[in-house]
């Protein structure tokens, strides 16, 4: 569920940036960029945790 919310946030952020560029509204571009940054910040701990566990599983299974 968290992954779906993050993906939707990134898509909405890109849409806000595109609409902001078409209508020349800098506030929409800023909000879109902030939404994307927040989504990446929310996703980063899970990515780091899974990457570390994947490396550990690979090291332990090889020997």
Backbone bond lengths (Angstrom), bond angles and torsions (degrees), N, CA, C in turn:
res aa  C-N    CA-C-N  psi(-1)  N-CA   C-N-CA  omega(-1)  CA-C   N-CA-C  phi
1 X - - - 1.448 - - 1.537 111.11 -
2 X 1.336 114.75 -39.56 1.462 119.40 179.91 1.526 110.76 -63.89
3 X 1.334 116.47 -37.41 1.458 120.52 179.85 1.527 111.61 -63.92
4 X 1.322 115.95 -40.63 1.469 120.37 179.53 1.520 110.66 -64.20
5 X 1.321 116.95 -41.58 1.467 120.74 179.35 1.527 110.35 -64.70
6 X 1.327 117.23 -40.11 1.467 120.51 179.16 1.524 110.52 -65.35
7 X 1.334 117.07 -43.78 1.467 120.20 179.30 1.529 110.62 -63.47
8 X 1.331 116.72 -43.30 1.473 119.64 177.49 1.523 111.34 -62.24
9 X 1.323 117.35 -38.96 1.459 120.91 177.84 1.514 112.27 -62.52
10 X 1.326 116.46 -41.30 1.467 119.97 179.12 1.528 110.53 -67.06
11 X 1.329 116.90 -42.15 1.467 120.12 179.14 1.530 110.28 -63.87
12 X 1.322 116.71 -44.96 1.474 120.16 178.93 1.527 110.35 -62.95
13 X 1.337 117.35 -38.43 1.465 120.71 177.56 1.519 112.00 -61.69
14 X 1.336 116.95 -44.46 1.467 119.83 177.85 1.528 111.21 -64.68
15 X 1.333 116.45 -39.14 1.465 118.90 177.46 1.523 111.68 -63.03
16 X 1.324 116.89 -41.80 1.466 119.83 178.11 1.524 111.24 -62.99
17 X 1.320 117.11 -39.07 1.467 120.14 178.50 1.528 110.39 -64.91
18 X 1.340 116.83 -45.04 1.470 120.30 -179.88 1.529 111.41 -63.64
19 X 1.336 117.16 -44.85 1.465 120.16 179.44 1.522 110.01 -64.84
20 X 1.333 116.55 -39.06 1.465 120.19 178.41 1.517 112.25 -63.29
21 X 1.324 117.26 -35.63 1.468 120.07 178.30 1.524 111.27 -72.61
22 X 1.340 116.72 -38.37 1.464 119.52 -179.24 1.529 111.17 -67.89
23 X 1.319 117.28 -39.33 1.458 120.54 -177.27 1.525 112.81 -97.06
24 X 1.313 116.95 1.45 1.467 123.09 178.76 1.522 111.71 58.34
25 X 1.344 115.51 45.60 1.467 121.35 177.00 1.529 107.18 -112.53
26 X 1.327 115.10 109.03 1.458 119.70 -175.85 1.523 112.48 -69.44
27 X 1.336 117.44 -26.98 1.465 119.66 -179.14 1.525 111.11 -65.51
28 X 1.327 117.79 -38.28 1.463 120.40 178.02 1.520 110.90 -66.03
29 X 1.310 117.40 -38.94 1.458 120.68 178.15 1.523 110.54 -63.81
30 X 1.327 116.37 -41.56 1.462 120.73 179.72 1.520 111.13 -65.82
31 X 1.321 117.21 -44.31 1.460 121.23 179.42 1.530 109.94 -64.45
32 X 1.310 117.84 -41.13 1.452 121.52 177.47 1.521 112.28 -60.87
33 X 1.318 116.63 -43.81 1.465 120.78 178.42 1.524 110.93 -64.95
34 X 1.322 116.72 -40.20 1.467 120.06 178.67 1.525 111.68 -65.54
35 X 1.325 117.17 -38.86 1.463 120.47 178.16 1.527 109.98 -62.82
36 X 1.314 117.40 -42.69 1.464 120.95 179.27 1.523 110.54 -64.79
37 X 1.325 117.83 -43.11 1.468 121.28 179.84 1.522 110.39 -63.20
38 X 1.325 117.46 -43.00 1.466 120.72 179.15 1.525 110.56 -62.71
39 X 1.317 117.48 -40.41 1.472 120.35 178.77 1.526 110.76 -63.45
40 X 1.325 117.55 -41.09 1.460 119.56 178.00 1.527 111.85 -67.57
41 X 1.328 117.36 -36.42 1.464 120.61 177.97 1.525 110.21 -65.88
42 X 1.323 117.16 -38.21 1.462 120.69 178.76 1.528 110.34 -68.79
43 X 1.315 118.18 -35.80 1.460 121.97 -176.45 1.526 113.02 -81.95
44 X 1.321 118.82 -22.14 1.465 121.82 -173.53 1.530 114.03 -61.00
45 X 1.331 121.14 -45.70 1.476 118.97 -178.85 1.528 112.92 -61.20
46 X 1.319 117.62 -40.01 1.462 120.08 178.05 1.521 110.97 -64.82
47 X 1.317 116.58 -41.24 1.463 120.63 179.73 1.520 110.75 -62.72
48 X 1.315 117.15 -45.17 1.466 121.15 -178.53 1.529 110.34 -65.62
49 X 1.336 116.92 -44.11 1.463 120.92 180.00 1.528 111.09 -61.73
50 X 1.328 117.38 -45.33 1.461 121.06 -179.55 1.529 111.77 -68.92
51 X 1.314 117.49 -35.70 1.465 120.19 178.33 1.524 110.28 -65.35
52 X 1.317 117.70 -42.83 1.462 120.79 179.38 1.521 110.81 -65.17
53 X 1.325 117.26 -43.58 1.470 118.98 179.76 1.532 110.61 -66.95
54 X 1.327 117.97 -34.11 1.460 120.57 176.32 1.516 112.42 -65.72
55 X 1.344 116.89 -41.25 1.457 119.71 176.83 1.522 111.24 -64.29
56 X 1.328 116.37 -40.55 1.462 120.26 179.65 1.527 111.15 -66.08
57 X 1.317 117.46 -40.11 1.459 120.07 177.46 1.522 110.98 -64.54
58 X 1.321 117.48 -38.62 1.458 121.22 178.62 1.513 112.19 -67.28
59 X 1.321 117.04 -39.29 1.472 121.01 179.40 1.524 110.07 -68.40
60 X 1.326 117.47 -42.97 1.457 120.73 -176.31 1.527 112.44 -72.90
61 X 1.321 118.54 -31.22 1.455 120.18 -177.37 1.529 112.01 -79.59
62 X 1.305 118.49 -22.27 1.451 121.48 -176.08 1.518 114.12 -79.77
63 X 1.302 117.69 -18.92 1.468 118.73 -174.94 1.476 112.18 -120.63
